[in-house]
Structures are given as structure tokens and as C-alpha cells.
Amino acid sequence: MVEDLGLGAGIDGRVVRHASGDLCPRAHRHAELEVNLVVRGKASCLLGERRYELTAGTLTWLFPGQEHVLVDESTDHVLWWAVFRPALVARIATSPHTQALHQSDPIGRYSRRLDPHRLERLGTLFRELREAEPVDDTLFNIGLSYLLLQSWQAFLDSDDIVGGVDVHPAVDRVARLLHADPDAGSLADLARTVGLSASHLSRVFTAQMGVSISRFRNQQRVQRFVRLYGNGRRTTALAAAHQAGFGSYAQFYRVVRYETGRNPSALRTAATDET
């Protein structure tokens, strides 16, 4: 799905802080070049038919021709993402070592981990740009150009490459279905949807995603709960747990403790912490 990011007239991109519990889009791609920087926690990114494990310090480039979706976020996951209009990339990325930034779907691995010092410096730049966006378009656009070049240089300076794992098309489809709706059918239903036996799907999913379908489903329910519960002012924890797909509060409490090591009330605090 090609997504229109709705960038305002006169600005060359956007900078956003994403935290676990924020609304996650469906699998999508867009005309803009994107860079992600994980500052806390972990998540997985499904990119085509590969899965990338993103931990704190991971810098990832996503190109216009690449469909992607973020799944399996830890409850403390926080990342910055920025997008750059094609016109900005054409204007700024003019040196030989930046030519890869003009491609739609380049061959190679474009995810690397940064050292803590570089992570802190780049994270500060993201934060300053987000604060500048509503104040001055010219200042923001100049900052975007600087962010683009600094992020690319940080990527080139790192030798810590994040390798992706090949994912079976059926596993990829089931992960995307459960990310969009954790209640998207039983194991047997999912297996029929992707044309595999239930036992085969279960084995392959666990091997390639690192968790069972049942646990992956529960992780998506926890994420849905965090989005519904928010800061605790919109609804009760019990109502949000039921809406997230948990059959009982006891089940919800048990899953949250197992997945996060914390009580449900702590998720509200984690979701509202600023980094």
C-alpha cells in the first residue's frame, strides 16, 4: 500500500517520535526516503520477505520501493523516524558516497548499530528538529538537510551490520495479519489462509520469528492494550484489556507480567515517558 504522509506545503519532510503503544500503520511504502533510529527497547521490522531485529542504537534506512511494517515492539520501545521528500534528496545528496540514497530499492543491508556516543548525538538532533518544525519552516528544512547527511554518515561509519532473516511468505503474511488484528482467526484458520498445515505453519513461524504464533498474538494484544489505555484517562484497564482481545483480566494480567515483567499499571507510565 502506497501511503500519503500528508506532508505540509513548504516543508521537505517530517520528524516523529514513535513510542510503543502509538498507532502503527499497516504494511506500507511511500514516496519519501525514511530513516529510523531506535533509542530504547526493541522491535522487529518486516521488510519485503525479511525480518530485521531492531534494538537500541539501530539505524535503518527504508527506501521508497520497500514495503515495511513495524511489529513485535517491546513495551519500552522508542524510536525516531524522519522522512525526506525526493526533491530534498536530489538537492542534498550530490556526492558520490550518497548516491545510494537516490535508489528506490537498493540491493544490500541498510541497517546498522551505532555506538552510544553517536546514538546520543543523533538522537539530540532528531529531538531539536521536532521542536523546530512548528516554529520556522526554513530552519526546519535546513535542519532536515543536515539530519539526512549526518544520519547517512553515521550509517557509513558503523561496521555493525544488522542482518535480516529470510521469512517464508506464509509467515510474513500471518505476522502482518496478526499485527493488524490479533484476533485474526485460530491457528487452523490462519493455516488455511496461507495454504499450509497448522503444524507446519506453527513450526516455521516459531523458527523464523523467534516466538510462537500464540505468543506473537499475545504481544500484539499487549500493544493494542497500550494504544487503547493511553494515559489511563480515556478508559479503564479492564475495558481496554477486553477490547484488546483478552478473555479475562486474569489472562491479561498473566500475559503482561510474562511479556514485560511489570504490572499493567506500569504500562501507562512507560507509554507517557518522554525520551
SVG drawing of the C-alpha trace seen along z (x, -y; Angstrom):
<svg xmlns="http://www.w3.org/2000/svg" viewBox="-15 -30 48 60">
<polyline fill="none" stroke="black" stroke-width="0.4" points="0.0,0.0 1.4,-3.4 0.8,-5.8 0.4,-9.5 2.2,-11.0 0.3,-14.3 3.4,-16.5 2.6,-20.2 3.3,-22.6 6.6,-24.3 8.4,-21.6 10.7,-19.0 9.9,-16.1 8.9,-15.2 10.4,-14.1 8.4,-11.9 9.0,-10.3 7.3,-6.9 6.8,-5.0 5.3,-1.6 1.6,-1.9 1.4,-4.6 -0.7,-3.7 1.3,-1.6 0.4,-1.7 -0.3,1.3 2.4,2.6 3.1,-0.4 5.6,-2.3 5.8,-5.9 7.5,-8.2 9.8,-9.6 13.1,-8.2 12.9,-7.2 15.4,-6.7 14.7,-5.1 16.7,-5.4 15.9,-3.1 16.7,-4.8 15.2,-2.3 13.7,1.2 13.4,3.4 11.1,4.3 11.1,6.2 10.7,4.8 9.2,6.8 10.8,5.6 9.7,7.5 10.2,11.1 13.0,10.4 12.8,9.7 15.2,7.3 15.7,7.2 15.9,3.6 17.5,2.9 18.7,-0.3 21.2,-2.1 19.9,-0.6 19.8,-3.0 17.7,-1.8 17.1,-3.2 13.8,-2.5 13.6,-3.3 10.5,-4.3 10.1,-1.0 10.3,1.0 7.1,2.1 7.6,2.3 5.8,2.6 6.9,2.5 5.9,5.5 6.6,7.1 7.5,4.0 8.7,4.2 6.6,2.1 9.6,-0.3 10.3,-0.7 11.0,-4.2 12.4,-5.3 12.8,-8.4 11.8,-8.4 12.2,-11.0 11.2,-11.2 12.7,-13.3 11.0,-14.4 12.6,-13.2 13.3,-16.8 15.4,-17.3 17.3,-14.1 18.1,-15.2 19.2,-18.6 21.4,-17.5 22.7,-14.0 25.1,-15.0 28.4,-13.5 29.5,-10.0 29.1,-8.4 25.4,-9.4 24.3,-8.0 22.6,-5.0 20.1,-7.4 18.6,-8.1 17.6,-4.4 14.1,-3.0 15.0,0.5 18.8,0.9 20.5,4.2 22.2,4.6 21.7,4.2 20.8,0.8 20.5,1.4 23.5,0.9 24.0,0.3 25.6,-2.9 27.9,-3.3 26.3,-5.0 28.0,-8.4 26.8,-8.6 23.3,-7.4 23.1,-10.2 24.3,-12.9 21.9,-11.8 19.0,-11.4 19.6,-15.0 19.4,-16.2 16.1,-14.4 14.7,-16.0 15.8,-19.5 14.3,-19.2 11.0,-18.0 10.9,-21.1 11.8,-23.4 9.2,-22.1 6.2,-24.1 8.3,-27.3 10.1,-28.0 9.8,-26.2 13.1,-27.5 15.0,-26.4 13.3,-23.1 14.2,-22.4 17.8,-23.3 17.9,-21.0 16.4,-18.2 19.2,-18.5 21.7,-18.3 19.9,-15.3 19.9,-13.5 23.7,-13.8 24.5,-13.2 22.4,-10.0 24.0,-8.7 27.5,-9.4 26.7,-7.7 25.5,-4.7 28.7,-4.6 30.9,-5.0 29.4,-1.9 30.7,1.6 28.0,3.3 25.6,4.5 22.2,5.8 21.5,8.9 18.0,9.8 16.4,13.2 14.6,14.7 10.9,15.2 8.6,17.6 5.8,15.8 3.2,17.6 5.0,16.5 5.2,12.9 1.5,12.9 0.4,14.3 2.6,11.8 1.1,9.0 -2.4,10.3 -1.9,10.6 -0.3,7.2 -3.4,5.7 -5.8,7.8 -4.5,10.1 -7.9,12.0 -7.5,12.8 -8.6,16.4 -7.4,19.5 -4.2,21.4 -6.3,23.6 -7.9,20.6 -4.5,18.9 -3.1,22.1 -5.9,22.4 -5.5,18.8 -1.8,19.3 -2.2,22.8 -0.1,24.7 -0.9,27.3 -1.3,25.9 1.7,27.9 3.9,26.8 2.9,23.1 3.5,23.3 7.0,24.8 8.1,22.4 6.7,19.3 8.4,20.1 11.7,20.8 11.7,17.6 10.0,15.1 11.7,16.3 8.3,16.7 5.3,18.9 2.1,17.8 0.3,17.8 3.0,15.6 3.2,13.3 -0.6,12.9 -0.4,12.0 2.3,9.5 0.1,7.8 -2.7,7.7 -0.5,6.1 0.4,3.4 -3.3,2.9 -4.0,2.5 -1.3,-0.2 -2.8,-2.1 -6.3,-1.8 -5.4,-2.5 -3.1,-5.5 -2.6,-7.6 -5.5,-5.9 -7.9,-8.8 -9.8,-7.6 -10.9,-4.2 -10.3,-1.7 -7.6,1.0 -10.3,3.7 -12.2,2.2 -9.0,1.8 -7.9,5.3 -11.2,6.7 -11.1,4.5 -7.5,5.7 -8.8,9.3 -8.0,10.8 -10.7,13.1 -10.4,12.2 -8.4,9.8 -6.6,12.7 -5.3,13.8 -4.4,10.2 -2.5,9.7 -0.6,13.0 0.4,12.2 1.5,8.6 3.6,9.9 5.2,12.6 5.9,10.3 7.0,7.2 7.9,8.2 5.7,5.4 2.2,4.8 -0.4,3.4 -0.4,0.0 3.3,-0.4 2.5,-0.4 0.6,-3.7 3.7,-5.3 6.0,-3.8 3.7,-4.9 3.9,-8.6 7.6,-8.8 9.5,-11.2 12.9,-10.3"/>
</svg>
